[in-house]
Amino acid sequence: MNRGLLLVLSGPSGVGKGTVCSELRRKQDDLIYSVSATTRAPRQGEVDGVNYFFRSREQFQDMIARDALLEYAEYVGNYYGTPRDFVERTLDSGKDIILEIEVQGALKVKEKFPEGVFIFLVPPSLEELKERITGRGTEAADVIDNRMSVAVEEMNLIRYYDYAVVNDEIDAACHRIQCIITAERCRKDRFLAGLAAKKETSEKA
């Protein structure tokens, strides 16, 4: 069985990562979503191992010490991170897994997992991005201006990614990502690695 692909989807805040990721998973139900670990308490209806892996602060710090996380960050007094073991087990089973994450977290994942497929979701324009953030109606003008400044800085980090996908329309963006998955599956190095694994299994038998 060929090893699965780790897909890392990120981009500036407000670009629509969550929406695209949800629609992509709906269209491709064999794509596994990378479940994060957190120290925050479960909310009503949340299930351990489905929404998050809920861990105590001591357990999470132990994961940090054991290098058991591909990336992690502390936000509003709680830790959030991507467990390496869950990702590795999914890939070893031959299934593809997608990680939807902010730009800085994605770059940390790339340091530990350079063989992943890194996709940067791009807005049609910065003007459109500002309209999307403003359209939420939840943030003051100075906060929006700050987020736009951060977005411009994050756009400059696109050079560290393998692909850029414009999110002009959700279905179109999902189709482009599906094309990337197909192309990655057809890479000769993955094909040769699969042949080598089959040969090794056959020799052991």
FIZADREN-981566 format. One record per atom (N, C-alpha, C): residue number from 0; atom name; y negated, z, x. Coordinates in steps of 0.02 Angstrom, whole numbers. Example, Ala and Ser with C-alpha at 12.3 -4.5 7.8 and 13.67 -1.06 7.14 Angstrom:
<atoms>
ATOM i at c2 c3 c1
ATOM 0 N 284 390 660;
ATOM 0 CA 225 390 615;
ATOM 0 C 165 390 660;
ATOM 1 N 112 354 642;
ATOM 1 CA 53 357 684;
ATOM 1 C -2 394 645;
</atoms>
This chain:
<atoms>
ATOM i at c2 c3 c1
ATOM 0 N 60 0 42;
ATOM 0 CA 0 0 0;
ATOM 0 C -62 0 44;
ATOM 1 N -108 -47 31;
ATOM 1 CA -170 -49 69;
ATOM 1 C -214 10 52;
ATOM 2 N -250 34 103;
ATOM 2 CA -295 90 93;
ATOM 2 C -354 68 49;
ATOM 3 N -378 114 8;
ATOM 3 CA -433 99 -36;
ATOM 3 C -499 93 1;
ATOM 4 N -550 73 -36;
ATOM 4 CA -617 66 -8;
ATOM 4 C -661 125 -29;
ATOM 5 N -701 150 18;
ATOM 5 CA -753 199 1;
ATOM 5 C -817 161 -9;
ATOM 6 N -842 160 -71;
ATOM 6 CA -905 126 -87;
ATOM 6 C -959 179 -92;
ATOM 7 N -1013 171 -55;
ATOM 7 CA -1068 218 -57;
ATOM 7 C -1129 182 -86;
ATOM 8 N -1149 204 -146;
ATOM 8 CA -1205 173 -181;
ATOM 8 C -1266 218 -177;
ATOM 9 N -1320 194 -149;
ATOM 9 CA -1380 235 -146;
ATOM 9 C -1442 190 -149;
ATOM 10 N -1500 222 -147;
ATOM 10 CA -1562 186 -154;
ATOM 10 C -1616 236 -172;
ATOM 11 N -1678 215 -176;
ATOM 11 CA -1733 261 -191;
ATOM 11 C -1727 292 -260;
ATOM 12 N -1755 351 -268;
ATOM 12 CA -1755 385 -332;
ATOM 12 C -1789 342 -385;
ATOM 13 N -1756 337 -443;
ATOM 13 CA -1784 297 -498;
ATOM 13 C -1759 226 -501;
ATOM 14 N -1718 206 -452;
ATOM 14 CA -1694 136 -450;
ATOM 14 C -1639 123 -500;
ATOM 15 N -1607 177 -526;
ATOM 15 CA -1555 168 -576;
ATOM 15 C -1484 175 -550;
ATOM 16 N -1475 214 -497;
ATOM 16 CA -1408 223 -468;
ATOM 16 C -1357 249 -519;
ATOM 17 N -1377 302 -554;
ATOM 17 CA -1331 333 -602;
ATOM 17 C -1310 286 -657;
ATOM 18 N -1358 249 -684;
ATOM 18 CA -1344 202 -738;
ATOM 18 C -1298 146 -715;
ATOM 19 N -1312 118 -657;
ATOM 19 CA -1270 64 -630;
ATOM 19 C -1200 89 -614;
ATOM 20 N -1196 149 -585;
ATOM 20 CA -1131 177 -568;
ATOM 20 C -1089 189 -630;
ATOM 21 N -1119 216 -682;
ATOM 21 CA -1083 230 -745;
ATOM 21 C -1058 165 -777;
ATOM 22 N -1100 114 -777;
ATOM 22 CA -1080 50 -807;
ATOM 22 C -1027 16 -766;
ATOM 23 N -1032 21 -700;
ATOM 23 CA -982 -8 -656;
ATOM 23 C -914 24 -667;
ATOM 24 N -913 90 -675;
ATOM 24 CA -850 125 -687;
ATOM 24 C -821 107 -756;
ATOM 25 N -865 94 -804;
ATOM 25 CA -842 73 -870;
ATOM 25 C -809 4 -866;
ATOM 26 N -839 -40 -827;
ATOM 26 CA -813 -108 -820;
ATOM 26 C -750 -109 -777;
ATOM 27 N -745 -63 -730;
ATOM 27 CA -689 -62 -682;
ATOM 27 C -658 7 -682;
ATOM 28 N -614 18 -731;
ATOM 28 CA -590 87 -743;
ATOM 28 C -541 112 -690;
ATOM 29 N -522 69 -642;
ATOM 29 CA -479 92 -588;
ATOM 29 C -520 119 -529;
ATOM 30 N -586 117 -535;
ATOM 30 CA -631 142 -483;
ATOM 30 C -640 217 -493;
ATOM 31 N -623 255 -442;
ATOM 31 CA -626 329 -445;
ATOM 31 C -696 353 -425;
ATOM 32 N -722 400 -464;
ATOM 32 CA -787 430 -448;
ATOM 32 C -778 489 -402;
ATOM 33 N -817 491 -348;
ATOM 33 CA -812 546 -301;
ATOM 33 C -843 610 -331;
ATOM 34 N -801 659 -342;
ATOM 34 CA -823 722 -372;
ATOM 34 C -853 767 -317;
ATOM 35 N -912 793 -329;
ATOM 35 CA -946 836 -280;
ATOM 35 C -925 908 -288;
ATOM 36 N -933 947 -235;
ATOM 36 CA -923 1019 -237;
ATOM 36 C -991 1052 -244;
ATOM 37 N -994 1109 -278;
ATOM 37 CA -1057 1145 -286;
ATOM 37 C -1045 1220 -292;
ATOM 38 N -1097 1258 -275;
ATOM 38 CA -1092 1330 -283;
ATOM 38 C -1125 1353 -348;
ATOM 39 N -1155 1308 -385;
ATOM 39 CA -1186 1329 -448;
ATOM 39 C -1132 1343 -500;
ATOM 40 N -1149 1385 -549;
ATOM 40 CA -1101 1403 -602;
ATOM 40 C -1089 1344 -648;
ATOM 41 N -1029 1338 -676;
ATOM 41 CA -1015 1283 -723;
ATOM 41 C -1058 1290 -786;
ATOM 42 N -1082 1234 -811;
ATOM 42 CA -1117 1234 -875;
ATOM 42 C -1066 1225 -931;
ATOM 43 N -1088 1239 -991;
ATOM 43 CA -1042 1235 -1048;
ATOM 43 C -1011 1165 -1052;
ATOM 44 N -945 1163 -1056;
ATOM 44 CA -910 1100 -1063;
ATOM 44 C -889 1068 -997;
ATOM 45 N -916 1093 -941;
ATOM 45 CA -898 1064 -876;
ATOM 45 C -830 1089 -854;
ATOM 46 N -792 1045 -822;
ATOM 46 CA -723 1060 -801;
ATOM 46 C -717 1054 -726;
ATOM 47 N -686 1105 -695;
ATOM 47 CA -676 1105 -623;
ATOM 47 C -631 1046 -604;
ATOM 48 N -653 1007 -554;
ATOM 48 CA -614 950 -531;
ATOM 48 C -631 886 -569;
ATOM 49 N -670 891 -622;
ATOM 49 CA -691 832 -661;
ATOM 49 C -766 821 -652;
ATOM 50 N -805 871 -670;
ATOM 50 CA -878 866 -662;
ATOM 50 C -898 884 -590;
ATOM 51 N -871 939 -567;
ATOM 51 CA -881 963 -499;
ATOM 51 C -820 1003 -477;
ATOM 52 N -815 1014 -412;
ATOM 52 CA -770 1065 -386;
ATOM 52 C -813 1127 -378;
ATOM 53 N -802 1176 -421;
ATOM 53 CA -844 1236 -420;
ATOM 53 C -816 1285 -368;
ATOM 54 N -858 1304 -321;
ATOM 54 CA -838 1348 -267;
ATOM 54 C -888 1405 -258;
ATOM 55 N -864 1460 -231;
ATOM 55 CA -910 1515 -215;
ATOM 55 C -950 1496 -153;
ATOM 56 N -1003 1532 -140;
ATOM 56 CA -1044 1518 -81;
ATOM 56 C -1003 1528 -17;
ATOM 57 N -960 1578 -17;
ATOM 57 CA -918 1591 41;
ATOM 57 C -869 1533 52;
ATOM 58 N -839 1508 -2;
ATOM 58 CA -793 1452 3;
ATOM 58 C -828 1390 29;
ATOM 59 N -889 1378 4;
ATOM 59 CA -926 1319 25;
ATOM 59 C -945 1323 99;
ATOM 60 N -967 1382 120;
ATOM 60 CA -985 1391 190;
ATOM 60 C -924 1382 236;
ATOM 61 N -866 1402 210;
ATOM 61 CA -804 1391 248;
ATOM 61 C -790 1316 255;
ATOM 62 N -804 1278 202;
ATOM 62 CA -795 1205 204;
ATOM 62 C -842 1174 256;
ATOM 63 N -903 1200 259;
ATOM 63 CA -951 1176 309;
ATOM 63 C -924 1190 380;
ATOM 64 N -900 1251 390;
ATOM 64 CA -875 1271 456;
ATOM 64 C -815 1229 477;
ATOM 65 N -774 1209 429;
ATOM 65 CA -713 1170 444;
ATOM 65 C -727 1095 446;
ATOM 66 N -789 1075 439;
ATOM 66 CA -808 1004 436;
ATOM 66 C -770 968 381;
ATOM 67 N -763 1003 324;
ATOM 67 CA -725 977 268;
ATOM 67 C -768 939 218;
ATOM 68 N -831 926 236;
ATOM 68 CA -877 890 192;
ATOM 68 C -905 829 228;
ATOM 69 N -909 773 193;
ATOM 69 CA -939 713 222;
ATOM 69 C -1014 721 227;
ATOM 70 N -1043 758 180;
ATOM 70 CA -1114 774 181;
ATOM 70 C -1125 833 134;
ATOM 71 N -1180 868 145;
ATOM 71 CA -1198 923 100;
ATOM 71 C -1272 938 105;
ATOM 72 N -1298 971 54;
ATOM 72 CA -1369 990 54;
ATOM 72 C -1375 1052 10;
ATOM 73 N -1429 1089 19;
ATOM 73 CA -1443 1147 -22;
ATOM 73 C -1503 1131 -66;
ATOM 74 N -1496 1141 -131;
ATOM 74 CA -1549 1124 -178;
ATOM 74 C -1556 1180 -229;
ATOM 75 N -1617 1207 -234;
ATOM 75 CA -1633 1262 -281;
ATOM 75 C -1582 1319 -275;
ATOM 76 N -1566 1338 -214;
ATOM 76 CA -1524 1396 -202;
ATOM 76 C -1449 1383 -207;
ATOM 77 N -1428 1321 -220;
ATOM 77 CA -1357 1305 -224;
ATOM 77 C -1339 1248 -177;
ATOM 78 N -1278 1251 -152;
ATOM 78 CA -1252 1197 -109;
ATOM 78 C -1221 1143 -152;
ATOM 79 N -1228 1081 -128;
ATOM 79 CA -1194 1023 -158;
ATOM 79 C -1167 982 -100;
ATOM 80 N -1106 954 -107;
ATOM 80 CA -1078 915 -52;
ATOM 80 C -1019 872 -74;
ATOM 81 N -999 828 -30;
ATOM 81 CA -943 782 -43;
ATOM 81 C -882 803 -3;
ATOM 82 N -829 827 -37;
ATOM 82 CA -769 849 -1;
ATOM 82 C -732 790 31;
ATOM 83 N -720 797 95;
ATOM 83 CA -685 745 132;
ATOM 83 C -613 736 107;
ATOM 84 N -579 790 91;
ATOM 84 CA -508 788 72;
ATOM 84 C -498 746 9;
ATOM 85 N -540 756 -41;
ATOM 85 CA -533 718 -104;
ATOM 85 C -542 643 -91;
ATOM 86 N -590 625 -49;
ATOM 86 CA -602 555 -32;
ATOM 86 C -543 526 5;
ATOM 87 N -518 563 56;
ATOM 87 CA -462 539 96;
ATOM 87 C -399 529 54;
ATOM 88 N -384 578 11;
ATOM 88 CA -323 572 -30;
ATOM 88 C -327 513 -78;
ATOM 89 N -386 501 -105;
ATOM 89 CA -396 444 -150;
ATOM 89 C -386 378 -113;
ATOM 90 N -415 372 -54;
ATOM 90 CA -409 311 -15;
ATOM 90 C -337 299 8;
ATOM 91 N -303 353 28;
ATOM 91 CA -233 347 50;
ATOM 91 C -187 325 -6;
ATOM 92 N -207 339 -68;
ATOM 92 CA -166 318 -126;
ATOM 92 C -178 245 -143;
ATOM 93 N -224 212 -107;
ATOM 93 CA -237 141 -118;
ATOM 93 C -292 128 -169;
ATOM 94 N -324 181 -193;
ATOM 94 CA -375 174 -244;
ATOM 94 C -445 172 -212;
ATOM 95 N -490 134 -243;
ATOM 95 CA -559 131 -220;
ATOM 95 C -597 190 -251;
ATOM 96 N -645 217 -213;
ATOM 96 CA -684 273 -236;
ATOM 96 C -758 260 -224;
ATOM 97 N -800 278 -272;
ATOM 97 CA -871 266 -265;
ATOM 97 C -909 332 -262;
ATOM 98 N -956 334 -216;
ATOM 98 CA -998 392 -206;
ATOM 98 C -1071 371 -221;
ATOM 99 N -1100 400 -273;
ATOM 99 CA -1169 386 -291;
ATOM 99 C -1212 443 -262;
ATOM 100 N -1259 426 -218;
ATOM 100 CA -1291 478 -179;
ATOM 100 C -1361 456 -157;
ATOM 101 N -1402 505 -140;
ATOM 101 CA -1469 490 -113;
ATOM 101 C -1463 462 -43;
ATOM 102 N -1517 429 -20;
ATOM 102 CA -1516 393 43;
ATOM 102 C -1499 437 102;
ATOM 103 N -1529 496 108;
ATOM 103 CA -1516 539 166;
ATOM 103 C -1443 561 168;
ATOM 104 N -1415 576 110;
ATOM 104 CA -1344 594 107;
ATOM 104 C -1299 537 127;
ATOM 105 N -1317 477 106;
ATOM 105 CA -1278 417 123;
ATOM 105 C -1275 406 199;
ATOM 106 N -1332 418 232;
ATOM 106 CA -1333 408 304;
ATOM 106 C -1290 460 340;
ATOM 107 N -1285 520 311;
ATOM 107 CA -1241 571 340;
ATOM 107 C -1168 550 331;
ATOM 108 N -1152 521 273;
ATOM 108 CA -1084 496 262;
ATOM 108 C -1067 441 312;
ATOM 109 N -1115 398 325;
ATOM 109 CA -1104 342 371;
ATOM 109 C -1087 366 441;
ATOM 110 N -1117 423 461;
ATOM 110 CA -1102 451 527;
ATOM 110 C -1029 471 533;
ATOM 111 N -1001 498 478;
ATOM 111 CA -932 523 480;
ATOM 111 C -881 473 454;
ATOM 112 N -905 423 416;
ATOM 112 CA -860 375 385;
ATOM 112 C -890 305 391;
ATOM 113 N -898 279 452;
ATOM 113 CA -931 214 462;
ATOM 113 C -894 156 431;
ATOM 114 N -829 164 417;
ATOM 114 CA -790 109 387;
ATOM 114 C -803 101 312;
ATOM 115 N -844 145 283;
ATOM 115 CA -861 138 213;
ATOM 115 C -902 76 200;
ATOM 116 N -909 58 136;
ATOM 116 CA -949 0 116;
ATOM 116 C -1014 28 86;
ATOM 117 N -1069 17 121;
ATOM 117 CA -1133 48 102;
ATOM 117 C -1177 -2 67;
ATOM 118 N -1194 14 4;
ATOM 118 CA -1232 -31 -39;
ATOM 118 C -1298 1 -58;
ATOM 119 N -1352 -34 -44;
ATOM 119 CA -1419 -9 -59;
ATOM 119 C -1444 -43 -123;
ATOM 120 N -1458 -3 -174;
ATOM 120 CA -1483 -30 -237;
ATOM 120 C -1559 -36 -233;
ATOM 121 N -1584 -97 -244;
ATOM 121 CA -1654 -113 -234;
ATOM 121 C -1688 -126 -301;
ATOM 122 N -1749 -100 -311;
ATOM 122 CA -1786 -118 -372;
ATOM 122 C -1813 -189 -367;
ATOM 123 N -1825 -222 -423;
ATOM 123 CA -1854 -290 -421;
ATOM 123 C -1920 -292 -382;
ATOM 124 N -1958 -237 -387;
ATOM 124 CA -2021 -230 -350;
ATOM 124 C -2040 -157 -350;
ATOM 125 N -2085 -138 -306;
ATOM 125 CA -2110 -69 -306;
ATOM 125 C -2150 -54 -370;
ATOM 126 N -2183 -105 -396;
ATOM 126 CA -2220 -97 -459;
ATOM 126 C -2172 -79 -516;
ATOM 127 N -2115 -115 -518;
ATOM 127 CA -2065 -101 -569;
ATOM 127 C -2036 -32 -561;
ATOM 128 N -2024 -12 -498;
ATOM 128 CA -1997 55 -485;
ATOM 128 C -2046 108 -510;
ATOM 129 N -2111 99 -498;
ATOM 129 CA -2160 148 -521;
ATOM 129 C -2162 151 -597;
ATOM 130 N -2154 94 -629;
ATOM 130 CA -2153 92 -703;
ATOM 130 C -2093 131 -730;
ATOM 131 N -2035 124 -696;
ATOM 131 CA -1975 159 -718;
ATOM 131 C -1984 235 -712;
ATOM 132 N -2012 257 -656;
ATOM 132 CA -2023 328 -645;
ATOM 132 C -2075 355 -694;
ATOM 133 N -2129 317 -703;
ATOM 133 CA -2182 337 -750;
ATOM 133 C -2156 340 -821;
ATOM 134 N -2111 292 -837;
ATOM 134 CA -2085 287 -905;
ATOM 134 C -2045 347 -927;
ATOM 135 N -2021 387 -879;
ATOM 135 CA -1984 447 -897;
ATOM 135 C -2029 498 -933;
ATOM 136 N -2093 496 -915;
ATOM 136 CA -2141 541 -947;
ATOM 136 C -2131 614 -933;
ATOM 137 N -2099 630 -877;
ATOM 137 CA -2083 700 -862;
ATOM 137 C -2120 727 -801;
ATOM 138 N -2158 684 -767;
ATOM 138 CA -2188 705 -704;
ATOM 138 C -2262 689 -702;
ATOM 139 N -2300 732 -666;
ATOM 139 CA -2372 723 -659;
ATOM 139 C -2386 665 -611;
ATOM 140 N -2448 640 -613;
ATOM 140 CA -2468 583 -573;
ATOM 140 C -2458 595 -498;
ATOM 141 N -2476 656 -474;
ATOM 141 CA -2469 670 -402;
ATOM 141 C -2396 671 -381;
ATOM 142 N -2352 695 -426;
ATOM 142 CA -2280 695 -410;
ATOM 142 C -2253 624 -407;
ATOM 143 N -2276 582 -453;
ATOM 143 CA -2255 512 -453;
ATOM 143 C -2278 477 -389;
ATOM 144 N -2340 490 -369;
ATOM 144 CA -2366 460 -307;
ATOM 144 C -2325 482 -247;
ATOM 145 N -2306 545 -246;
ATOM 145 CA -2265 571 -190;
ATOM 145 C -2196 537 -190;
ATOM 146 N -2167 530 -249;
ATOM 146 CA -2101 498 -253;
ATOM 146 C -2104 425 -232;
ATOM 147 N -2159 392 -247;
ATOM 147 CA -2167 323 -226;
ATOM 147 C -2174 317 -150;
ATOM 148 N -2209 365 -119;
ATOM 148 CA -2215 366 -46;
ATOM 148 C -2147 375 -14;
ATOM 149 N -2107 421 -43;
ATOM 149 CA -2039 432 -17;
ATOM 149 C -1997 369 -26;
ATOM 150 N -2005 336 -84;
ATOM 150 CA -1966 275 -98;
ATOM 150 C -1980 220 -47;
ATOM 151 N -2043 213 -28;
ATOM 151 CA -2061 163 23;
ATOM 151 C -2028 180 89;
ATOM 152 N -2027 244 108;
ATOM 152 CA -1994 265 170;
ATOM 152 C -1919 251 166;
ATOM 153 N -1888 264 108;
ATOM 153 CA -1817 253 100;
ATOM 153 C -1799 179 101;
ATOM 154 N -1844 137 75;
ATOM 154 CA -1832 65 76;
ATOM 154 C -1826 39 148;
ATOM 155 N -1861 72 193;
ATOM 155 CA -1859 52 264;
ATOM 155 C -1792 67 296;
ATOM 156 N -1751 108 263;
ATOM 156 CA -1685 127 290;
ATOM 156 C -1631 79 268;
ATOM 157 N -1649 26 233;
ATOM 157 CA -1601 -22 208;
ATOM 157 C -1562 -55 265;
ATOM 158 N -1592 -54 325;
ATOM 158 CA -1560 -86 383;
ATOM 158 C -1494 -53 403;
ATOM 159 N -1483 8 379;
ATOM 159 CA -1421 44 397;
ATOM 159 C -1365 29 347;
ATOM 160 N -1377 -12 298;
ATOM 160 CA -1328 -27 246;
ATOM 160 C -1296 -95 257;
ATOM 161 N -1239 -105 224;
ATOM 161 CA -1203 -169 230;
ATOM 161 C -1228 -220 180;
ATOM 162 N -1248 -198 121;
ATOM 162 CA -1269 -244 68;
ATOM 162 C -1331 -217 33;
ATOM 163 N -1370 -264 5;
ATOM 163 CA -1427 -247 -37;
ATOM 163 C -1416 -281 -105;
ATOM 164 N -1420 -242 -159;
ATOM 164 CA -1411 -268 -226;
ATOM 164 C -1473 -253 -267;
ATOM 165 N -1504 -304 -295;
ATOM 165 CA -1563 -295 -336;
ATOM 165 C -1542 -274 -406;
ATOM 166 N -1570 -218 -429;
ATOM 166 CA -1555 -194 -497;
ATOM 166 C -1609 -219 -545;
ATOM 167 N -1607 -285 -558;
ATOM 167 CA -1654 -314 -606;
ATOM 167 C -1627 -310 -677;
ATOM 168 N -1560 -310 -682;
ATOM 168 CA -1526 -306 -746;
ATOM 168 C -1458 -274 -733;
ATOM 169 N -1439 -225 -774;
ATOM 169 CA -1381 -184 -758;
ATOM 169 C -1317 -224 -751;
ATOM 170 N -1302 -267 -799;
ATOM 170 CA -1241 -307 -796;
ATOM 170 C -1239 -351 -734;
ATOM 171 N -1296 -380 -717;
ATOM 171 CA -1299 -424 -659;
ATOM 171 C -1288 -384 -595;
ATOM 172 N -1317 -324 -591;
ATOM 172 CA -1309 -281 -532;
ATOM 172 C -1236 -261 -525;
ATOM 173 N -1204 -244 -581;
ATOM 173 CA -1133 -225 -579;
ATOM 173 C -1090 -284 -555;
ATOM 174 N -1106 -344 -580;
ATOM 174 CA -1068 -403 -560;
ATOM 174 C -1074 -415 -485;
ATOM 175 N -1133 -405 -458;
ATOM 175 CA -1143 -415 -386;
ATOM 175 C -1101 -365 -346;
ATOM 176 N -1099 -303 -370;
ATOM 176 CA -1059 -252 -335;
ATOM 176 C -985 -268 -340;
ATOM 177 N -962 -293 -397;
ATOM 177 CA -892 -312 -405;
ATOM 177 C -875 -370 -357;
ATOM 178 N -923 -415 -346;
ATOM 178 CA -912 -469 -299;
ATOM 178 C -906 -442 -228;
ATOM 179 N -946 -390 -213;
ATOM 179 CA -941 -359 -147;
ATOM 179 C -873 -327 -137;
ATOM 180 N -847 -294 -188;
ATOM 180 CA -781 -263 -184;
ATOM 180 C -728 -316 -170;
ATOM 181 N -732 -371 -207;
ATOM 181 CA -684 -426 -197;
ATOM 181 C -688 -453 -126;
ATOM 182 N -750 -464 -102;
ATOM 182 CA -759 -490 -34;
ATOM 182 C -732 -442 19;
ATOM 183 N -744 -377 9;
ATOM 183 CA -719 -328 57;
ATOM 183 C -643 -326 58;
ATOM 184 N -613 -335 0;
ATOM 184 CA -540 -336 -5;
ATOM 184 C -510 -396 33;
ATOM 185 N -551 -449 39;
ATOM 185 CA -527 -510 71;
ATOM 185 C -544 -514 146;
ATOM 186 N -574 -462 172;
ATOM 186 CA -589 -463 244;
ATOM 186 C -524 -466 285;
ATOM 187 N -524 -506 337;
ATOM 187 CA -462 -516 375;
ATOM 187 C -438 -452 409;
ATOM 188 N -486 -408 430;
ATOM 188 CA -465 -347 464;
ATOM 188 C -427 -301 416;
ATOM 189 N -447 -300 352;
ATOM 189 CA -410 -259 303;
ATOM 189 C -342 -289 290;
ATOM 190 N -339 -356 287;
ATOM 190 CA -275 -391 276;
ATOM 190 C -227 -377 333;
ATOM 191 N -252 -382 394;
ATOM 191 CA -209 -370 452;
ATOM 191 C -187 -297 456;
ATOM 192 N -232 -251 438;
ATOM 192 CA -214 -180 438;
ATOM 192 C -158 -168 387;
ATOM 193 N -162 -201 330;
ATOM 193 CA -109 -194 279;
ATOM 193 C -43 -220 304;
ATOM 194 N -44 -277 338;
ATOM 194 CA 18 -304 366;
ATOM 194 C 48 -258 418;
ATOM 195 N 6 -229 460;
ATOM 195 CA 29 -183 512;
ATOM 195 C 61 -122 480;
ATOM 196 N 31 -96 426;
ATOM 196 CA 57 -37 393;
ATOM 196 C 125 -53 361;
ATOM 197 N 132 -111 331;
ATOM 197 CA 195 -131 300;
ATOM 197 C 250 -139 353;
ATOM 198 N 231 -167 411;
ATOM 198 CA 279 -177 465;
ATOM 198 C 303 -109 491;
ATOM 199 N 256 -62 498;
ATOM 199 CA 274 5 523;
ATOM 199 C 320 40 473;
ATOM 200 N 306 34 409;
ATOM 200 CA 348 65 358;
ATOM 200 C 418 34 358;
ATOM 201 N 421 -32 366;
ATOM 201 CA 486 -67 367;
ATOM 201 C 528 -47 427;
ATOM 202 N 495 -38 485;
ATOM 202 CA 532 -19 546;
ATOM 202 C 560 52 540;
ATOM 203 N 521 97 507;
ATOM 203 CA 544 166 499;
ATOM 203 C 603 169 451;
ATOM 204 N 604 123 402;
ATOM 204 CA 659 122 354;
ATOM 204 C 723 96 387;
</atoms>
